[in-house]
Amino acid sequence: MTISAGIDEVGRGALFGPVVAAAVLVSTDQKKVLVQSGVTDSKRLSPRQREFLYDQILMQVLCCRVGLASVTEIDRHNILQASLLAMKRAVNKLTILPAHCWVDGNQRIPMLGIPQTTVIKGDQREVAIAAASIIAKVWRDRLIVKMAERYPGYDLTANKGYGSRAHRAALQKLGPTRQHRLSFAPCQLTLRPYS
């Protein structure tokens, strides 16, 4: 039985909050079950479908872990390096070592120590990556909704930290919070940060 991990991240283009990655460990047989369950690229699914599949994936796979990189790390290293760091952290949390990792995109995870293959548009081409995209998306969305209680006024529950019109308008009016990515241009063109 071959065991591999699918790895994907979400939140690269957001203005607020961490970048989140998921690593989903699956066998060949489990990949077939995921396909039959309707697992596909998270961007092609409605929020309700993602929530349903999130639970299905957790019940069907061998192991699933989430890793993240903070806003401070994003601003310090850049979003690409922070995304790769989040991916590495997710893989390193797996309780079983995969024989191989399928990584969404065209960038290998540095110093991973496990054979890996990058797949452009992998969340559309490899079901293990698609499963990881769903886990990461739902997990991050839930986190941002919780954070919205602490940082009202930015419409975070609706935009999940991305640069919607309401979010950008709030940045102009209120300035960035500690969870805004100050290395991102829209956050630089606003008032000074507040607590």
PASEBA-1860 file (N, C-alpha, C; in nm, 3 decimals):
! residues 195
1> MTISAGID> 0.085/-0.119/0.000/0.000/0.000/0.000/0.089/0.125/0.000 ~ 0.073/0.208/-0.103/0.149/0.332/-0.111/0.076/0.443/-0.036 ~ 0.150/0.511/0.050/0.093/0.622/0.126/0.161/0.750/0.083 ~ 0.079/0.846/0.040/0.134/0.975/-0.003/0.058/1.087/0.066 ~ 0.115/1.206/0.058/0.050/1.323/0.119/0.022/1.426/0.012 ~ -0.096/1.483/0.017/-0.129/1.598/-0.066/-0.114/1.724/0.018 ~ -0.055/1.828/-0.039/-0.027/1.949/0.036/-0.074/2.071/-0.043 ~ -0.147/2.159/0.025/-0.191/2.283/-0.038/-0.202/2.391/0.068
9> EVGRGALF> -0.206/2.516/0.024/-0.218/2.628/0.117/-0.330/2.721/0.070 ~ -0.377/2.803/0.163/-0.476/2.905/0.131/-0.438/3.034/0.202 ~ -0.485/3.144/0.148/-0.464/3.272/0.211/-0.345/3.350/0.159 ~ -0.287/3.307/0.048/-0.171/3.381/-0.004/-0.207/3.523/-0.045 ~ -0.324/3.541/-0.101/-0.362/3.672/-0.151/-0.437/3.758/-0.051 ~ -0.459/3.708/0.069/-0.534/3.783/0.169/-0.450/3.900/0.223 ~ -0.518/3.998/0.277/-0.452/4.113/0.340/-0.440/4.095/0.491 ~ -0.516/4.000/0.545/-0.530/3.983/0.690/-0.514/3.837/0.727
17> GPVVAAAV> -0.445/3.812/0.836/-0.438/3.677/0.892/-0.325/3.592/0.835 ~ -0.305/3.475/0.895/-0.196/3.388/0.854/-0.225/3.319/0.721 ~ -0.119/3.263/0.663/-0.135/3.171/0.551/-0.140/3.032/0.613 ~ -0.231/2.949/0.565/-0.258/2.818/0.625/-0.239/2.708/0.521 ~ -0.170/2.602/0.562/-0.148/2.487/0.474/-0.201/2.361/0.541 ~ -0.240/2.265/0.459/-0.282/2.135/0.510/-0.204/2.026/0.439 ~ -0.175/1.920/0.513/-0.115/1.799/0.458/-0.211/1.684/0.488 ~ -0.254/1.615/0.383/-0.351/1.506/0.396/-0.284/1.377/0.351
25> LVSTDQKK> -0.279/1.280/0.440/-0.211/1.153/0.416/-0.313/1.049/0.370 ~ -0.292/0.993/0.250/-0.389/0.900/0.193/-0.320/0.780/0.127 ~ -0.392/0.669/0.128/-0.350/0.552/0.052/-0.414/0.558/-0.087 ~ -0.371/0.471/-0.175/-0.429/0.466/-0.309/-0.578/0.438/-0.303 ~ -0.621/0.346/-0.217/-0.763/0.314/-0.203/-0.843/0.433/-0.151 ~ -0.785/0.506/-0.057/-0.855/0.622/-0.002/-0.872/0.732/-0.107 ~ -0.777/0.743/-0.200/-0.792/0.842/-0.307/-0.919/0.814/-0.388 ~ -0.945/0.687/-0.414/-1.066/0.650/-0.489/-1.191/0.690/-0.413
33> VLVQSGVT> -1.190/0.670/-0.282/-1.305/0.705/-0.198/-1.326/0.857/-0.199 ~ -1.217/0.932/-0.194/-1.227/1.078/-0.196/-1.289/1.127/-0.327 ~ -1.246/1.067/-0.438/-1.303/1.103/-0.569/-1.454/1.075/-0.570 ~ -1.492/0.957/-0.519/-1.634/0.919/-0.515/-1.715/1.012/-0.424 ~ -1.650/1.069/-0.322/-1.717/1.161/-0.230/-1.738/1.299/-0.290 ~ -1.672/1.327/-0.404/-1.687/1.456/-0.468/-1.577/1.555/-0.435 ~ -1.466/1.507/-0.379/-1.355/1.596/-0.345/-1.294/1.652/-0.473 ~ -1.283/1.784/-0.477/-1.224/1.854/-0.590/-1.166/1.985/-0.538
41> DSKRLSPR> -1.112/2.065/-0.626/-1.055/2.194/-0.591/-1.153/2.274/-0.505 ~ -1.108/2.321/-0.391/-1.197/2.392/-0.298/-1.262/2.515/-0.362 ~ -1.193/2.576/-0.458/-1.248/2.696/-0.522/-1.369/2.664/-0.610 ~ -1.388/2.538/-0.644/-1.501/2.497/-0.727/-1.622/2.456/-0.643 ~ -1.609/2.466/-0.512/-1.714/2.420/-0.422/-1.777/2.537/-0.347 ~ -1.902/2.522/-0.310/-1.969/2.622/-0.227/-1.921/2.604/-0.083 ~ -1.939/2.707/0.001/-1.902/2.692/0.142/-1.970/2.572/0.208 ~ -2.095/2.547/0.177/-2.167/2.432/0.236/-2.104/2.300/0.191
49> QREFLYDQ> -2.070/2.290/0.061/-2.005/2.169/0.011/-1.870/2.147/0.078 ~ -1.793/2.256/0.095/-1.662/2.244/0.160/-1.676/2.196/0.303 ~ -1.773/2.251/0.376/-1.795/2.210/0.515/-1.829/2.061/0.523 ~ -1.916/2.015/0.432/-1.954/1.873/0.430/-1.832/1.786/0.400 ~ -1.757/1.823/0.297/-1.641/1.743/0.256/-1.528/1.747/0.358 ~ -1.517/1.857/0.431/-1.417/1.868/0.538/-1.432/1.750/0.635 ~ -1.555/1.729/0.680/-1.581/1.619/0.773/-1.560/1.483/0.707 ~ -1.600/1.470/0.582/-1.581/1.344/0.510/-1.432/1.311/0.496
57> ILMQVLCC> -1.353/1.410/0.462/-1.209/1.389/0.445/-1.147/1.343/0.578 ~ -1.179/1.412/0.685/-1.122/1.376/0.815/-1.157/1.233/0.856 ~ -1.276/1.186/0.816/-1.316/1.049/0.850/-1.247/0.945/0.761 ~ -1.208/0.984/0.639/-1.162/0.886/0.541/-1.011/0.874/0.528 ~ -0.935/0.975/0.567/-0.790/0.972/0.542/-0.714/0.915/0.662 ~ -0.589/0.877/0.639/-0.505/0.823/0.745/-0.469/0.928/0.849 ~ -0.439/1.048/0.802/-0.397/1.155/0.891/-0.409/1.287/0.818 ~ -0.437/1.392/0.892/-0.446/1.525/0.833/-0.395/1.625/0.936
65> RVGLASVT> -0.306/1.715/0.893/-0.253/1.816/0.983/-0.250/1.952/0.914 ~ -0.259/2.056/0.995/-0.256/2.194/0.946/-0.132/2.264/1.000 ~ -0.071/2.346/0.916/0.041/2.430/0.958/0.013/2.572/0.913 ~ 0.068/2.668/0.983/0.047/2.805/0.939/0.173/2.887/0.956 ~ 0.174/3.000/0.888/0.279/3.100/0.905/0.210/3.231/0.940 ~ 0.260/3.297/1.041/0.196/3.416/1.095/0.215/3.537/1.005 ~ 0.139/3.641/1.036/0.153/3.768/0.965/0.295/3.822/0.980 ~ 0.352/3.808/1.099/0.490/3.853/1.122/0.587/3.780/1.030
73> EIDRHNIL> 0.567/3.649/1.015/0.654/3.570/0.926/0.633/3.607/0.780 ~ 0.507/3.635/0.744/0.478/3.677/0.606/0.551/3.808/0.576 ~ 0.540/3.903/0.667/0.604/4.034/0.647/0.756/4.024/0.650 ~ 0.808/3.933/0.729/0.954/3.919/0.741/1.015/3.847/0.621 ~ 0.951/3.740/0.575/1.013/3.653/0.473/0.959/3.674/0.332 ~ 0.837/3.713/0.316/0.755/3.729/0.196/0.653/3.615/0.191 ~ 0.549/3.634/0.114/0.435/3.541/0.117/0.471/3.404/0.061 ~ 0.556/3.397/-0.041/0.595/3.267/-0.096/0.669/3.184/0.008
81> QASLLAMK> 0.770/3.243/0.071/0.848/3.169/0.170/0.762/3.131/0.291 ~ 0.672/3.219/0.330/0.582/3.188/0.441/0.488/3.073/0.405 ~ 0.441/3.070/0.280/0.354/2.961/0.235/0.427/2.828/0.239 ~ 0.551/2.827/0.193/0.631/2.704/0.195/0.659/2.660/0.339 ~ 0.681/2.757/0.427/0.702/2.727/0.568/0.577/2.664/0.630 ~ 0.460/2.718/0.598/0.335/2.661/0.648/0.317/2.518/0.598 ~ 0.350/2.495/0.471/0.340/2.361/0.414/0.433/2.264/0.488 ~ 0.557/2.306/0.509/0.654/2.220/0.578/0.606/2.187/0.719
89> RAVNKLTI> 0.551/2.286/0.788/0.500/2.263/0.923/0.385/2.162/0.923 ~ 0.298/2.170/0.823/0.187/2.074/0.815/0.240/1.932/0.795 ~ 0.336/1.915/0.704/0.393/1.782/0.678/0.464/1.730/0.802 ~ 0.539/1.816/0.869/0.615/1.773/0.987/0.526/1.731/1.103 ~ 0.399/1.771/1.102/0.306/1.732/1.208/0.241/1.596/1.183 ~ 0.256/1.543/1.060/0.194/1.413/1.029/0.249/1.305/1.121 ~ 0.163/1.217/1.168/0.206/1.111/1.259/0.263/0.990/1.186 ~ 0.240/0.983/1.056/0.296/0.876/0.971/0.375/0.945/0.861
97> LPAHCWVD> 0.495/0.897/0.835/0.579/0.957/0.731/0.532/0.911/0.593 ~ 0.494/1.002/0.505/0.452/0.961/0.371/0.571/0.917/0.286 ~ 0.544/0.829/0.190/0.649/0.788/0.097/0.676/0.898/-0.005 ~ 0.575/0.981/-0.027/0.585/1.085/-0.131/0.489/1.198/-0.099 ~ 0.526/1.319/-0.140/0.438/1.435/-0.121/0.402/1.496/-0.256 ~ 0.275/1.524/-0.275/0.224/1.597/-0.392/0.199/1.740/-0.346 ~ 0.270/1.835/-0.404/0.266/1.974/-0.360/0.201/2.061/-0.467 ~ 0.100/2.136/-0.427/0.034/2.225/-0.522/0.127/2.339/-0.562
105> GNQRIPML> 0.130/2.369/-0.691/0.212/2.480/-0.740/0.339/2.434/-0.808 ~ 0.433/2.526/-0.823/0.558/2.494/-0.892/0.680/2.512/-0.804 ~ 0.659/2.528/-0.673/0.770/2.548/-0.580/0.783/2.428/-0.486 ~ 0.903/2.370/-0.484/0.929/2.261/-0.391/0.942/2.316/-0.249 ~ 0.908/2.234/-0.151/0.922/2.272/-0.011/1.068/2.251/0.028 ~ 1.139/2.357/0.067/1.282/2.343/0.099/1.307/2.251/0.218 ~ 1.412/2.172/0.206/1.461/2.086/0.315/1.350/2.001/0.377 ~ 1.267/1.943/0.293/1.156/1.861/0.344/1.202/1.722/0.386
113> GIPQTTVI> 1.298/1.667/0.313/1.349/1.535/0.348/1.262/1.419/0.303 ~ 1.162/1.448/0.222/1.071/1.346/0.167/1.060/1.373/0.018 ~ 1.061/1.268/-0.065/1.043/1.291/-0.210/0.914/1.369/-0.235 ~ 0.922/1.466/-0.326/0.805/1.550/-0.354/0.796/1.581/-0.502 ~ 0.673/1.600/-0.546/0.645/1.639/-0.683/0.555/1.761/-0.679 ~ 0.593/1.866/-0.750/0.507/1.984/-0.759/0.411/1.964/-0.876 ~ 0.289/2.011/-0.857/0.185/1.996/-0.959/0.115/2.130/-0.977 ~ 0.135/2.194/-1.092/0.065/2.319/-1.120/-0.084/2.289/-1.134
121> KGDQREVA> -0.166/2.371/-1.067/-0.310/2.346/-1.056/-0.337/2.207/-0.999 ~ -0.256/2.170/-0.903/-0.264/2.037/-0.842/-0.397/2.010/-0.775 ~ -0.462/2.116/-0.725/-0.591/2.095/-0.659/-0.699/2.054/-0.758 ~ -0.670/2.066/-0.889/-0.762/2.019/-0.992/-0.718/1.885/-1.052 ~ -0.595/1.845/-1.026/-0.538/1.727/-1.094/-0.504/1.610/-1.003 ~ -0.490/1.636/-0.874/-0.451/1.532/-0.778/-0.545/1.539/-0.658 ~ -0.622/1.433/-0.635/-0.728/1.438/-0.533/-0.672/1.458/-0.392 ~ -0.551/1.412/-0.364/-0.493/1.434/-0.232/-0.466/1.583/-0.209
129> IAAASIIA> -0.423/1.654/-0.313/-0.403/1.798/-0.303/-0.538/1.868/-0.289 ~ -0.638/1.822/-0.365/-0.772/1.880/-0.354/-0.826/1.866/-0.211 ~ -0.804/1.750/-0.151/-0.847/1.729/-0.013/-0.777/1.827/0.081 ~ -0.647/1.846/0.059/-0.572/1.942/0.140/-0.624/2.084/0.121 ~ -0.664/2.117/-0.002/-0.715/2.252/-0.029/-0.844/2.277/0.047 ~ -0.929/2.176/0.058/-1.054/2.189/0.132/-1.028/2.204/0.282 ~ -0.940/2.118/0.335/-0.908/2.126/0.478/-0.851/2.263/0.513 ~ -0.754/2.309/0.434/-0.690/2.438/0.462/-0.790/2.553/0.452
137> KVWRDRLI> -0.875/2.549/0.350/-0.972/2.657/0.328/-1.073/2.665/0.443 ~ -1.131/2.553/0.479/-1.232/2.553/0.586/-1.168/2.593/0.719 ~ -1.050/2.537/0.747/-0.981/2.566/0.873/-0.950/2.715/0.882 ~ -0.896/2.773/0.774/-0.861/2.916/0.777/-0.987/3.003/0.786 ~ -1.090/2.969/0.710/-1.214/3.048/0.716/-1.270/3.052/0.857 ~ -1.269/2.937/0.924/-1.320/2.932/1.062/-1.235/3.020/1.154 ~ -1.104/3.018/1.134/-1.014/3.100/1.214/-1.044/3.249/1.194 ~ -1.059/3.290/1.069/-1.083/3.431/1.040/-1.217/3.477/1.098
145> VKMAERYP> -1.318/3.392/1.093/-1.449/3.427/1.152/-1.433/3.450/1.303 ~ -1.352/3.367/1.369/-1.326/3.388/1.512/-1.251/3.519/1.535 ~ -1.153/3.546/1.450/-1.072/3.667/1.464/-1.155/3.793/1.439 ~ -1.261/3.778/1.358/-1.347/3.893/1.326/-1.410/3.952/1.452 ~ -1.431/3.870/1.554/-1.489/3.919/1.679/-1.394/4.017/1.748 ~ -1.265/3.990/1.737/-1.164/4.075/1.799/-1.134/4.199/1.716 ~ -1.153/4.186/1.585/-1.121/4.296/1.493/-1.245/4.333/1.412 ~ -1.344/4.397/1.476/-1.466/4.433/1.404/-1.441/4.550/1.309
153> GYDLTANK> -1.531/4.564/1.214/-1.526/4.680/1.126/-1.463/4.654/0.991 ~ -1.405/4.536/0.972/-1.336/4.505/0.845/-1.414/4.407/0.757 ~ -1.533/4.368/0.802/-1.618/4.274/0.726/-1.548/4.140/0.705 ~ -1.469/4.098/0.804/-1.387/3.976/0.790/-1.471/3.849/0.777 ~ -1.586/3.847/0.842/-1.671/3.728/0.832/-1.711/3.703/0.687 ~ -1.732/3.809/0.613/-1.771/3.796/0.472/-1.650/3.778/0.380 ~ -1.543/3.856/0.403/-1.432/3.853/0.306/-1.318/3.759/0.343 ~ -1.321/3.704/0.464/-1.220/3.609/0.512/-1.077/3.665/0.503
161> GYGSRAHR> -1.067/3.796/0.511/-0.935/3.859/0.512/-0.885/3.904/0.376 ~ -0.961/3.874/0.271/-0.920/3.916/0.136/-0.962/4.062/0.114 ~ -0.906/4.122/0.011/-0.921/4.266/-0.012/-1.048/4.307/-0.081 ~ -1.161/4.278/-0.022/-1.289/4.321/-0.078/-1.299/4.474/-0.071 ~ -1.397/4.528/-0.138/-1.418/4.673/-0.136/-1.441/4.721/0.007 ~ -1.524/4.649/0.083/-1.554/4.689/0.221/-1.429/4.681/0.308 ~ -1.348/4.579/0.286/-1.225/4.562/0.365/-1.127/4.677/0.337 ~ -1.110/4.709/0.211/-1.018/4.819/0.174/-1.068/4.953/0.226
169> AALQKLGP> -1.198/4.973/0.222/-1.255/5.098/0.275/-1.231/5.107/0.426 ~ -1.246/4.994/0.495/-1.222/4.992/0.640/-1.074/5.018/0.671 ~ -0.986/4.967/0.588/-0.843/4.994/0.607/-0.815/5.144/0.597 ~ -0.879/5.210/0.502/-0.861/5.354/0.487/-0.915/5.431/0.607 ~ -1.026/5.383/0.660/-1.091/5.453/0.771/-1.027/5.420/0.906 ~ -1.001/5.292/0.931/-0.956/5.247/1.063/-0.806/5.223/1.072 ~ -0.742/5.204/0.956/-0.601/5.165/0.957/-0.587/5.015/0.978 ~ -0.467/4.961/0.960/-0.446/4.817/0.976/-0.438/4.774/1.122
177> TRQHRLSF> -0.471/4.649/1.148/-0.456/4.588/1.280/-0.323/4.514/1.284 ~ -0.296/4.452/1.396/-0.174/4.370/1.408/-0.179/4.246/1.321 ~ -0.296/4.211/1.275/-0.311/4.092/1.190/-0.315/4.126/1.042 ~ -0.296/4.252/1.008/-0.286/4.289/0.866/-0.141/4.276/0.819 ~ -0.125/4.240/0.694/0.007/4.218/0.636/0.062/4.352/0.586 ~ 0.147/4.411/0.665/0.197/4.544/0.633/0.291/4.544/0.513 ~ 0.339/4.427/0.472/0.422/4.419/0.351/0.336/4.420/0.224 ~ 0.205/4.410/0.238/0.113/4.414/0.124/0.072/4.559/0.100
185> APCQLTLR> 0.079/4.602/-0.024/0.057/4.743/-0.060/-0.072/4.803/-0.004 ~ -0.187/4.737/-0.013/-0.310/4.801/0.038/-0.303/4.835/0.187 ~ -0.222/4.760/0.261/-0.211/4.787/0.405/-0.111/4.899/0.434 ~ -0.025/4.929/0.338/0.075/5.035/0.355/0.017/5.173/0.329 ~ -0.091/5.178/0.255/-0.147/5.306/0.213/-0.255/5.355/0.308 ~ -0.246/5.311/0.432/-0.351/5.343/0.529/-0.290/5.410/0.652 ~ -0.374/5.435/0.748/-0.330/5.496/0.874/-0.239/5.401/0.950 ~ -0.176/5.453/1.054/-0.087/5.370/1.136/-0.164/5.258/1.204
193> PYS> -0.097/5.143/1.234/-0.165/5.030/1.299/-0.218/5.066/1.436 ~ -0.324/5.001/1.475/-0.373/5.014/1.611/-0.363/4.879/1.679 ~ -0.392/4.875/1.806/-0.380/4.750/1.882/-0.487/4.655/1.837
END
